[in-house]
Amino acid sequence: MQKGFNSDITVRGQKYHVQTEDWGMANPFLVSRIFCNGAVLKTIKTPHDKVLQTGSSQHSEAIKQALHRQHSTIIDTLMSGGMP
């Protein structure tokens, strides 16, 4: 199972690190953090319950897809000038 993603991107000369991880069943959240110069600029938490409402019958596959989607959406938003 994919536990998370890490990406370094530069937007308008500013470097960001985006980290997205699954905290697992004991703490059922997908959590993304946007870092700049080592400081957390923003944290986004999505509960597993919200992800599983998408209708997928495969729990682990739904989580994996949501993890990737959340990470990609944050990067796309940063690249287009949105957030933090």
LUMLUM-332119 format. One record per residue (C-alpha): residue number from 1; residue in three letters; x, y, z. Coordinates in pm, whole numbers, plus 50000, padded with zeros to 5 digits. Example, Ala and Ser with C-alpha at 12.3 -4.5 7.8 and 13.67 -1.06 7.14 Angstrom:
// LUMLUM-332119
ATOM num residu    xx    yy    zz
ATOM   1    Ala 51230 49550 50780
ATOM   2    Ser 51367 49894 50714
***
This chain:
// LUMLUM-332119
ATOM num residu    xx    yy    zz
ATOM   1    Met 50000 50000 50000
ATOM   2    Gln 50124 50346 49911
ATOM   3    Lys 50183 50535 50237
ATOM   4    Gly 50235 50874 50080
ATOM   5    Phe 50390 51113 49832
ATOM   6    Asn 50657 51382 49854
ATOM   7    Ser 50718 51648 49590
ATOM   8    Asp 50945 51949 49563
ATOM   9    Ile 50819 52223 49334
ATOM  10    Thr 50916 52579 49253
ATOM  11    Val 50648 52839 49186
ATOM  12    Arg 50753 53189 49080
ATOM  13    Gly 51097 53136 49231
ATOM  14    Gln 50962 53006 49564
ATOM  15    Lys 51044 52645 49659
ATOM  16    Tyr 50778 52431 49827
ATOM  17    His 50774 52077 49957
ATOM  18    Val 50438 51896 49948
ATOM  19    Gln 50395 51586 50163
ATOM  20    Thr 50080 51372 50160
ATOM  21    Glu 50040 51060 50372
ATOM  22    Asp 49781 50813 50494
ATOM  23    Trp 49775 50799 50872
ATOM  24    Gly 49616 50451 50862
ATOM  25    Met 49313 50292 51022
ATOM  26    Ala 49408 50386 51381
ATOM  27    Asn 49397 50756 51282
ATOM  28    Pro 49192 50749 50958
ATOM  29    Phe 49299 51063 50774
ATOM  30    Leu 49481 51158 50457
ATOM  31    Val 49705 51447 50557
ATOM  32    Ser 49888 51687 50328
ATOM  33    Arg 50133 51952 50439
ATOM  34    Ile 50283 52233 50237
ATOM  35    Phe 50628 52339 50357
ATOM  36    Cys 50835 52643 50267
ATOM  37    Asn 51184 52687 50414
ATOM  38    Gly 51111 52405 50659
ATOM  39    Ala 50797 52567 50800
ATOM  40    Val 50449 52422 50757
ATOM  41    Leu 50239 52674 50564
ATOM  42    Lys 49922 52471 50541
ATOM  43    Thr 49782 52136 50652
ATOM  44    Ile 49492 51965 50475
ATOM  45    Lys 49322 51667 50645
ATOM  46    Thr 49066 51448 50473
ATOM  47    Pro 48890 51177 50678
ATOM  48    His 48878 50826 50533
ATOM  49    Asp 48496 50836 50563
ATOM  50    Lys 48478 51116 50308
ATOM  51    Val 48702 50926 50066
ATOM  52    Leu 48511 50602 50101
ATOM  53    Gln 48182 50771 50010
ATOM  54    Thr 48305 50773 49650
ATOM  55    Gly 48151 50429 49604
ATOM  56    Ser 48461 50214 49561
ATOM  57    Ser 48413 49865 49697
ATOM  58    Gln 48788 49826 49750
ATOM  59    His 48887 50018 50064
ATOM  60    Ser 49263 50017 50003
ATOM  61    Glu 49225 50112 49636
ATOM  62    Ala 48991 50401 49721
ATOM  63    Ile 49240 50530 49979
ATOM  64    Lys 49531 50494 49735
ATOM  65    Gln 49346 50686 49462
ATOM  66    Ala 49234 50958 49705
ATOM  67    Leu 49590 50994 49836
ATOM  68    His 49721 51050 49484
ATOM  69    Arg 49432 51282 49392
ATOM  70    Gln 49477 51499 49703
ATOM  71    His 49852 51531 49644
ATOM  72    Ser 49809 51615 49275
ATOM  73    Thr 49532 51868 49342
ATOM  74    Ile 49750 52056 49591
ATOM  75    Ile 50040 52069 49346
ATOM  76    Asp 49809 52186 49064
ATOM  77    Thr 49666 52455 49292
ATOM  78    Leu 50011 52578 49392
ATOM  79    Met 50128 52581 49030
ATOM  80    Ser 49827 52790 48927
ATOM  81    Gly 49897 53048 49197
ATOM  82    Gly 49649 52931 49462
ATOM  83    Met 49728 52849 49825
ATOM  84    Pro 49885 52876 50069
***
